[in-house]
Amino acid sequence: MTLRGSVERLAARLRSNTTGAVERGLKAVPFVRERIDREEDKLIAQLERSVKPYRGRTDTYARLPHGGRDHEEVLHEMAELAALEESRWRDGLVSGAVYHGDAEHIDFLNRVYALHSQVNPLHADLWPSASKYEAEIVAMTAAMLGGEGRDVCGTVTSGGTESILLAMKAYRDRARIERRIRRPEIVAPATAHVAFDKAAQCFAMRMVRVPVDPDFRADVAATAEAITPNTAVVVGSAPTFPHGVIDPIERLSEVARRRGVGFHTDACLGGFVLPWARDLGYDVPGFDFHLPGVTSMSADTHKYGYASRGTSVVLYRGAELRRWQYFTATEWPGGLYFSPTLAGSRPGALSAACWAAMVVTGVEGYREATRRILETGAEIRRGVEQIPELRVLGDPLWIVAFASDRVDVYRVMDRMSALGWNLNGLQKPPAVHLCVTLRHTQPDVAERFLSDLRDAVAYVQAHPGEKGTMAPVYGLAARIPLRGFVGDLLKKYIDLLYRV
Ligand SMILES: Cc1ncc(COP(=O)(O)O)c(C=O)c1O
């Protein structure tokens, strides 16, 4: 019997009860556990080679070398690995991941980093420049997102996930203290980033996911129905990660405002694109602090802000809401302690590089970058729409998701990988997306993507028996009815990443 057979048979018997307890019970049955482990281990072994390509090619350290190695030799070895990994993202074969990537820009950011590599913003007295840079990053981002004159403030964080975690923590703590809600709830469309689930898990909140409309945008009526007396915050995305569509933020935030709850716009992807898209004449619906119901936002400087990896901004309407994010301790023998974000010590060099990226790019730079990205996004969307076997999901601007009723779209993704591309696999429904960055606006990249995509579809149709690499993983994940098993598979994958 296959894994699918064994799991589905047992699941069918227990159809009425697929809780965590049942899953744990199923896993405790040695027969089921063994079969699942075998199947999962087979998949992990298949993935191992691609995840650990340097085994046997470079020295491997499971413990410290006895004597320190020669600096130049180490640099040389690391430069070799970096060079091996560079061409794919540099040439624009990767979805998202590297948002600017021009050699000159990277070199500039690295020089700024080198100047500040010892800076820790936790010690504002030692490095007041760090506090200047961070305050200005927040102010510039707020001004760009309708915050001017509206008492909008925020903090610099390590990335989109941390911005979201912190905003959710702020709403939780406020709801607990001011409204005496024991388990505050987050109401979010099914498509909102999974960082909101992480926040719910970390901060013991309840996540209420609301199905989206057929156009993949949030369903306003269903969201309104999902709000309860325990709701602390409602969420919308501008745009969503999976399908690149902008939720109806104006209506969603108005529903939240009328019900007296917070509203968070996740503009991690769109924060540094949509304001300039509007300037360029694109029809961009309201999504930021211009809307009275929007009480917080996340916007990633390390994506379309063109900073080095490792910074984002979380913004709040009003300093009072921001304070719920802070951590302070007054009784610790280590002294009076405070930190604005999750980390203690932080890399001030990343904030310095972020500030530098913003001031060298400026309004004109962001607007021009946005023009190039949106034009390339439109070209890619048109091209995908012309492939009869594929259909574009929703109404995207620059993150183009496509599905198929005629071919296995994950096998198309695998074939694209064989041709050098690195795309994102989506699920519910099965789909794949390309997140367009400045890398794709280079000459001939969009044409090559579309030509390879046409070839990949034709290849999959001509080779129905082939399995692929990720297709079996997504296929298996889609078939296993008990999601805890899929979670275990992902944990095994993380274990693999930390194997030397
Ligand atoms: C819409 C959206 N929100 C949040 C995040 C999380 O950002 P990060 O990966 O920087 O933590 C992402 C990442 O792609 C995103 O697309």
The ligand as a Tripos MOL2 file, in Angstrom:
@<TRIPOS>MOLECULE
LIG
   16    16     1     0     0
SMALL
NO_CHARGES

@<TRIPOS>ATOM
      1 C1          3.4280   40.0660    1.7470 C.3       1 LIG1
      2 C2          4.5460   39.5800    2.6050 C.ar      1 LIG1
      3 N1          4.4950   39.7570    3.9250 N.ar      1 LIG1
      4 C3          5.4820   39.3420    4.7340 C.ar      1 LIG1
      5 C4          6.5910   38.7000    4.2470 C.ar      1 LIG1
      6 C5          7.6590   38.2050    5.1820 C.3       1 LIG1
      7 O1          8.8390   38.8870    4.9480 O.3       1 LIG1
      8 P1         10.2700   38.3150    5.3950 P.3       1 LIG1
      9 O2         10.5430   37.1230    4.5520 O.co2     1 LIG1
     10 O3         11.1670   39.4810    5.1270 O.co2     1 LIG1
     11 O4         10.2180   37.9800    6.8280 O.co2     1 LIG1
     12 C6          6.6830   38.4920    2.8660 C.ar      1 LIG1
     13 C7          7.8360   37.8020    2.2890 C.2       1 LIG1
     14 O5          7.9090   37.5230    1.1260 O.2       1 LIG1
     15 C8          5.6350   38.9380    2.0280 C.ar      1 LIG1
     16 O6          5.6760   38.7410    0.7010 O.3       1 LIG1
@<TRIPOS>BOND
     1     1     2 1
     2     2     3 ar
     3     2    15 ar
     4     3     4 ar
     5     4     5 ar
     6     5     6 1
     7     5    12 ar
     8     6     7 1
     9     7     8 1
    10     8     9 2
    11     8    10 1
    12     8    11 1
    13    12    13 1
    14    12    15 ar
    15    13    14 2
    16    15    16 1
@<TRIPOS>SUBSTRUCTURE
     1 LIG1         1 GROUP 0 **** ****
